[in-house]
Amino acid sequence: MANAIVWAPEPRQAFEIIAKTKELGLTPVVLHVGAGDAQAYIQHGAAKVLVAEQPNLKDIQAGPMTDALADAVKQVDAKAVFLSGGRRGKEIAPRLGVKLRAGVVTLAQKARSENGKLVFERMFLGGKTLATEVPQTDIAIATFPARLFEPLPANPSVKGEVAKLAGDVRESKVKVVAKKPRKESGVNLEAAPIVVGAGRGFKSKDDLKLAFDLAATLGGQVGCSRPLATDLGWLTDEYWIGLSGKEVKPKVYIAAGISGQIQHTTGIRNSKLIVAVNTNKDAPIFKMADYGIVGDLYKVLPALNNAVKKQKGA
Ligand SMILES: Cc1cc2nc3c(=O)[nH]c(=O)nc-3n(C[C@H](O)[C@H](O)[C@H](O)COP(=O)(O)OP(=O)(O)OC[C@H]3O[C@@H](n4cnc5c(N)ncnc54)[C@H](O)[C@@H]3O)c2cc1C
């Protein structure tokens, strides 16, 4: 089996990609930068971990990371590189593609092995088109969005090889001159089991309290459609769901006052159950909803909230 290098800034994302790598019939070799437990990757299915301790990698900048990944490819003769599709992944993948003269597919939604080639599917034209892409080079590079794949359960009894990454890593051409911790908003939509999505059906920022109250009762988080995070500016882009926002995968997604344009539904289509609340019975969201409530969110959300509270005995 050919080796594939896996790198993600968060271990959980690396675990997801390790699981997919194995499904593709490749051997996952994780590049691990900095501190942290290298064995955790092995427990989640990696065959080997290359630990990179080169000082130029400390800020995980695109230039040095490109060097490190190219070195990792050389060290284990890898035929694929799979990265997380976050900001760093977006910066690194094309650079690595140029350095290794390898075909790159970014933000792949699906991947499979076919006749010895890796085949990827990704969205185009604002999500209206699904393109199938097959890198034609000896090495294939792809990035995947977070939460697309399920990690394998950890097996603490497995032991694997941990080795040092060989090679020099150049100094970054961009210097980090300051770092300040950001005020934590506590929004982690990708991990939320329940998401209440708020759309333009809300008439004012204050009314979003209805969504926040319901989310709190359900133990979930609030997300929103693009206009609320951009044009209206009621919520920050951490809440923004969709093609150009976050992709969520909760057990339940409640779309309140959201019409269901493709650019939004792209970000929710892997939800296990979708409930839509909309006054317009012809709203596109009802086509993909498991449960549809044709009604006014100003009445439906408080009623749902009360019903759940009652059920909980609160
Ligand atoms: C390149 C590109 C990228 C984009 N990326 C994204 C993205 O990532 N995420 C995203 O969300 N959008 C994105 N968009 C925008 C997207 O096309 C839609 O414009 C947007 O999703 C609409 O938001 P909405 O459903 O909240 O608003 P609207 O389309 O205005 O829908 C509001 C809905 O609320 C209903 N409503 C009104 N009052 C009530 C009430 N009292 N109770 C219940 N329902 C009510 C209405 O019937 C309507 O269906 C993108 C667009 C482009 C061109």
The ligand as an ORCA input file, in Angstrom:
! r2SCAN-3c Opt
* xyz 0 1
  C     -20.968     33.170     -3.960
  C     -22.042     33.179     -2.915
  C     -21.760     32.578     -1.706
  C     -22.746     32.548     -0.712
  N     -22.454     31.909      0.468
  C     -23.426     31.800      1.384
  C     -23.177     31.091      2.593
  O     -22.090     30.595      2.848
  N     -24.190     30.995      3.474
  C     -25.441     31.528      3.261
  O     -26.321     31.398      4.136
  N     -25.679     32.223      2.131
  C     -24.718     32.385      1.211
  N     -24.974     33.104      0.087
  C     -26.241     33.855      0.005
  C     -27.420     32.978     -0.386
  O     -27.505     32.915     -1.786
  C     -28.749     33.563      0.172
  O     -28.864     34.886     -0.256
  C     -28.848     33.523      1.694
  O     -28.559     32.224      2.155
  C     -30.251     33.911      2.101
  O     -30.331     34.014      3.480
  P     -31.728     33.796      4.220
  O     -32.311     32.478      3.853
  O     -31.509     34.081      5.653
  O     -32.601     35.011      3.647
  P     -33.783     35.027      2.613
  O     -33.436     34.330      1.372
  O     -34.215     36.444      2.536
  O     -34.925     34.156      3.323
  C     -35.632     34.551      4.468
  C     -36.696     33.500      4.682
  O     -37.388     33.769      5.899
  C     -38.758     33.481      5.718
  N     -39.487     34.265      6.735
  C     -39.745     35.604      6.734
  N     -40.381     35.932      7.885
  C     -40.521     34.784      8.599
  C     -41.073     34.483      9.874
  N     -41.608     35.439     10.641
  N     -41.072     33.204     10.292
  C     -40.550     32.206      9.525
  N     -39.986     32.442      8.308
  C     -39.971     33.715      7.867
  C     -39.043     33.882      4.283
  O     -40.191     33.185      3.802
  C     -37.760     33.442      3.587
  O     -37.859     32.139      3.091
  C     -24.012     33.156     -0.929
  C     -24.283     33.761     -2.156
  C     -23.310     33.771     -3.138
  C     -23.644     34.419     -4.457
*
